[in-house]
Amino acid sequence: MPRISGALVTRKRRKKVLKLAKGYWGAKSKHFKMAKQAVMKSGNYSFVGRKQKKRNFRRLWITRISAACRLNGINYSSFMNALRKSGVAFNRKTLSEIAISDEKSFKDLVKNFAS
């Protein structure tokens, strides 16, 4: 029985990697060996980036809430503590959206719960 060549599988694997490396600078988009390294590295960056994105957005929301709180004469930690004690379950994303889009409602929140 003849040996089955693995050319089909090898070609598919290489084409897949080169497709992922499309648009990379220089030989990284043309040569399989360099493309494979670049794709692996970019995958690691993507993985880390997805985690950092969550952190960065949380920091942004906290900064927005803090700025809105200062305009209303209270600091961020006191405001969040007052909300937690009163049982209001708003997450930071929602609070930051309220602070930006509807300043009057945010002012009422501060007045009612942080007094």
C-alpha positions in Angstrom: 0.0 0.0 0.0 1.5 3.4 -1.0 2.2 6.0 1.6 -0.2 9.0 1.7 1.5 12.3 1.2 0.7 15.0 3.7 0.9 17.8 1.1 -2.7 18.7 1.3 -2.8 19.2 5.0 0.5 21.0 5.0 -0.7 23.4 2.3 -4.0 24.1 4.1 -2.1 24.9 7.3 0.3 27.2 5.6 -2.4 29.0 3.6 -4.3 29.5 6.8 -1.3 31.1 8.5 -0.4 33.2 5.5 -4.1 34.4 5.3 -3.9 35.5 8.9 -0.6 37.3 8.2 -2.0 39.2 5.2 -1.1 42.9 5.5 1.9 42.4 7.7 5.0 44.3 6.8 7.7 42.8 4.6 8.5 39.1 4.6 6.1 38.5 7.5 3.3 38.3 5.1 5.0 36.2 2.5 7.3 33.7 4.2 5.6 31.0 6.2 8.2 30.7 8.9 8.2 34.5 9.7 4.4 34.7 9.2 3.9 31.9 11.7 5.9 33.7 14.4 4.1 37.0 13.7 0.7 35.4 13.8 1.5 33.7 17.1 2.8 37.0 18.6 -0.3 38.9 17.4 -2.5 36.3 18.9 -0.8 36.9 22.3 -1.3 40.6 21.9 -4.9 40.1 21.1 -5.5 38.0 24.1 -3.8 40.5 26.4 -5.6 43.4 24.7 -9.0 41.8 25.4 -8.2 41.8 29.1 -6.9 45.4 29.1 -9.9 46.7 27.3 -12.1 45.8 30.3 -9.7 47.5 32.7 -9.5 50.6 30.5 -13.2 51.0 30.2 -13.7 50.6 33.9 -11.1 53.3 34.5 -12.9 55.6 32.0 -16.3 55.1 33.7 -14.8 55.8 37.2 -13.1 58.9 35.9 -16.4 60.2 34.4 -18.4 59.5 37.5 -15.7 61.1 39.7 -15.8 64.2 37.6 -19.6 64.5 37.7 -19.5 63.9 41.5 -17.0 66.7 42.0 -19.3 69.1 40.1 -22.0 68.2 42.6 -19.8 68.7 45.7 -19.1 65.1 46.7 -16.2 62.7 46.0 -16.4 59.4 44.1 -15.9 57.1 47.0 -18.5 58.7 49.2 -21.0 58.7 46.4 -20.5 55.0 45.6 -20.6 54.1 49.3 -23.9 56.0 49.7 -25.4 54.2 46.7 -24.3 50.8 48.0 -25.7 51.5 51.5 -29.0 52.6 50.1 -29.3 49.5 47.9 -29.2 51.2 44.5 -27.8 48.7 42.1 -26.3 50.8 39.2 -23.2 49.6 37.6 -20.4 52.1 36.7 -21.1 52.0 33.0 -24.8 53.0 33.6 -23.8 55.7 36.1 -21.2 57.2 33.7 -23.8 57.3 30.9 -26.3 59.1 33.2 -23.6 61.5 34.2 -22.8 62.4 30.6 -26.2 62.4 28.9 -28.5 63.5 31.8 -26.8 65.8 34.2 -30.1 66.6 36.0 -30.8 63.0 36.8 -27.3 62.5 38.1 -27.6 65.6 40.3 -30.9 64.1 41.7 -29.1 60.8 42.4 -26.4 62.7 44.3 -28.9 64.7 46.2 -31.2 61.8 47.2 -28.7 59.2 48.1 -25.5 61.0 49.1 -27.0 63.4 51.6 
